Amino acid sequence: MGRKVTITPEVQTQICAMIGVGCSLRAAARLTDSRESTVRASLRRDKAFRARYVQAMRARELTPLRNLQDAGTKHWRAAAWALERLNPEEYAARRPDLFSASEFTDFVEGFGIMLAKKIRLKDDRTAVRNAIHRYVAITKDILQEEADDRDAGKRYRPDRRRRMLRLEDDSPDDERP
């Protein structure tokens, strides 16, 4: 078993200060001549260090938001920029030929209702409605997962969109009487 390498309180303070102003953990470790794995191990073992690290992470997020909020009181563009980023569904400019996620799901639901009204057989009408509702629900879930990933800084995963394309009817046409 390997030896436990600890990080001195002075280095912990330096790391937390760097994290608080926007440094990554990797960069903070490098700048303090520490190994990233050692810093991570210390964070797991030392509750006080972990608490200061979490506080620095929160400060890193809140400081720019406070600055932006202050700027928004003096400059309308700063306020508009914040609205576009914090609530893009409502405020972000987009090309007029593009749908927002909610507009898309509303369109699909509306189209499904219109289509279902044209189908005469009740079982077929119900099957179409159910398939459209299932498609809309899965689409909403996928779009929400993508938004959550974007907010967390994760990469785009095209496999999610392919899930929408793989939706299959529970009863294929060739099995119907």
Steps between C-alpha positions, in 0.01 A plus 500: 500500500631845407591763753256777578627828365340802659478856387607765748244750627686778316472315169133421572437873549680581174299236311169628640594859411580397142178299470305801630624722217431245227799263482436134430612243755760374254645852453494573875687176567758576234551857624562377855738226383255233617367197322131522410444147634652605833273804521196284419601244763542779757156633412351155562679456835497852648147627572616853587696530173204362307266756665733788407531362146120482460468855634760617245309325220181680603680833518637440152145477370345775707760773449446534124123488551519781758722704269260441212205599715676823601588575138139437398383787715723741306513348151196347330720276281639324805146434623393376154806274479418350841138435403606332174733263685296435811172442318579436132162343428334835568761764416773368271494625144465222247451467131134543404499165318594304816267362765571512872468169684158588639378630163611175338320279749188721477513469121534120510212470748280731291586312184419172674159625611420620148620171351309289751175681413539379139535133598165324498573178690507561874780248567720658232423849628593395854821334379605815311422725799693272736800485266507879469466551876781249557717678240435841659575369851827342389593812304439720805712266715784503248493877462500540879794259535690698237425828678612353833822372339564840340454667839743251655755556224468148359544413134214451255392137458346430157376158617219675685362651181522162330266366772229725358548347156485142629150527644302215358130433497406218736301328225668505158282547191571152365349339814165679475200306370 
